[in-house]
Amino acid sequence: MPISSIFKISFLISSLMLILAFYLEYFHGALPCDLCITQRWFHAAIIVYSFIIIFIIKKTLISKKLLILGGAILWLSSFSAGLYHFGIEMNFWTGPDGCSSNIDFSKDTLTYLLNKSPIKCDEVMFEIFGLSLAGWNALASFFIFLLAIILLFNNRLIKI
């Protein structure tokens, strides 16, 4: 597989995931919480990184493996953000205090509520086949990360 194809696939998948997120937000009312927006930033970084690499891959003196490693790190970061958010949605762990639907009545309640995000990170806004968007992001990001690691350590699969 030519190395530029790896980054084209990365660009395409991340772009589709980001377009789907915006489509669901603007046409189906799936408003993003703070963690959803964080995940979008990782996809924006993957898109920009992949786009740049596609155009400089033939001209750069940087090791091709180092470029793949950079993409793998970005996909691992996206996976981590998605997994963290998915864990909060499934109540495996608690998220940021201002992003949960728990109300703490021991503090000044009005001030507390005014400082909280209106969209809660621990509530699933949209599901596809029973899995939240954060879960799908974690799953897809993990498989792309895994593909990048396999390509990184298997020289026979990479063509320049």
C-alpha atoms as one frame of an Amber mdcrd trajectory, in Angstrom:
protein
   0.000   0.000   0.000   1.490   3.380  -0.945   2.112   5.550   2.080   0.065
   8.399   0.601  -2.960   6.069   0.553  -2.687   5.615   4.309  -3.003   9.346
   4.833  -5.789   9.621   2.248  -7.753   6.992   4.182  -7.022   8.818   7.434
  -8.151  12.121   5.893 -11.326  10.553   4.479 -12.403   8.711   7.639 -11.768
  11.650   9.941 -13.522  14.030   7.532 -16.548  11.743   7.325 -16.714  11.455
  11.098 -16.559  15.225  11.504 -19.116  15.851   8.746 -21.458  13.297  10.347
 -21.102  15.021  13.730 -21.981  18.412  12.209 -24.842  16.889  10.200 -26.340
  15.291  13.304 -25.925  18.540  15.218 -27.502  20.846  12.650 -30.141  18.572
  11.113 -31.092  16.216  13.954 -30.548  18.330  17.059 -27.739  16.233  18.568
 -26.073  19.137  20.343 -22.449  18.523  21.391 -21.214  18.656  24.955 -17.757
  19.942  25.876 -16.168  16.497  25.435 -17.809  16.088  22.007 -16.230  19.355
  20.916 -12.849  18.166  22.233 -13.167  15.033  20.082 -13.931  17.237  17.063
 -10.671  19.114  17.623  -8.740  15.843  17.427 -10.417  15.056  14.107  -9.621
  18.537  12.820  -5.964  17.937  13.737  -6.011  14.542  11.973  -7.527  16.131
   8.850  -4.941  18.920   8.756  -2.039  16.542   9.462  -3.156  14.024   6.822
  -3.782  16.775   4.261  -0.307  18.228   4.754   1.379  14.813   4.591  -0.470
  13.883   1.373   1.089  16.876  -0.365   4.604  16.740   1.080   5.132  12.970
   1.266   7.190  12.756  -1.939   9.264  15.853  -1.168  10.064  15.457   2.510
  13.259  14.103   3.982  11.457  13.088   7.156  11.271   9.352   7.743   8.015
   7.816   6.473   7.780   5.803   9.676   7.980   8.985  11.713   5.117  10.449
   9.677   3.013   7.328  10.282   3.899   7.487  13.987   2.607  11.084  14.091
  -0.689   9.966  12.572  -0.885   7.022  14.967  -0.429   9.344  17.941  -3.241
  11.583  16.708  -5.564   8.602  16.254  -4.579   7.286  19.704  -5.455  10.693
  21.154  -8.834  10.612  19.405  -9.406   7.091  20.739  -8.529   8.191  24.272
 -10.915  11.154  24.154 -13.692   8.983  22.721 -13.133   6.217  25.273 -13.079
   8.707  28.140 -16.356  10.243  26.981 -17.933   6.836  26.360 -16.948   5.739
  29.873 -18.652   8.803  31.314 -21.803   8.079  29.297 -21.867   4.488  30.549
 -21.196   5.610  34.151 -17.906   3.688  34.339 -16.332   6.832  35.816 -17.325
  10.411  36.481 -16.486  13.247  34.172 -15.747  16.893  34.751 -17.973  18.416
  37.430 -19.448  21.070  35.124 -20.323  18.506  32.463 -22.461  16.060  34.433
 -26.172  15.984  35.096 -25.677  15.605  38.849 -26.783  18.672  40.766 -24.951
  19.475  43.971 -27.396  21.127  46.338 -24.799  21.636  49.032 -23.334  24.659
  47.231 -25.028  27.830  46.087 -27.324  26.025  43.654 -28.060  28.950  41.312
 -24.380  29.840  40.876 -23.569  26.174  40.406 -26.229  25.723  37.717 -25.214
  28.904  35.878 -21.629  27.660  35.653 -22.582  24.246  34.254 -22.724  23.447
  30.566 -26.321  23.131  29.298 -25.370  19.962  27.382 -24.331  17.151  29.688
 -21.445  14.804  28.910 -22.984  11.891  30.767 -26.179  11.883  28.686 -26.181
  10.166  25.295 -27.579  12.589  22.734 -27.595  10.271  19.716 -27.067   6.550
  19.163 -26.359   4.537  16.025 -26.998   0.784  16.346 -27.100   1.117  20.129
 -23.707   2.800  20.439 -23.217   6.493  21.197 -21.213   8.733  18.899 -18.410
   8.801  21.481 -18.374   5.002  21.401 -18.221   4.951  17.604 -15.436   7.518
  17.674 -13.454   5.400  20.132 -14.008   2.250  18.079 -13.099   3.783  14.707
 -10.124   5.670  16.129  -8.776   2.524  17.763  -8.945   0.557  14.505  -7.194
   3.316  12.535  -4.563   3.540  15.268  -4.133  -0.241  15.106  -3.768  -0.092
  11.309  -1.117   2.603  11.629   0.832   0.560  14.199   0.668  -2.554  12.000
   1.958  -0.533   9.045   4.637   1.018  11.219   6.097  -2.337  12.213   5.552
  -4.244   8.957   7.926  -2.920   6.298   6.499  -5.144   3.557   3.107  -3.385
   3.658   4.459   0.117   3.025   5.455   1.333  -0.401   6.794   4.794  -0.965
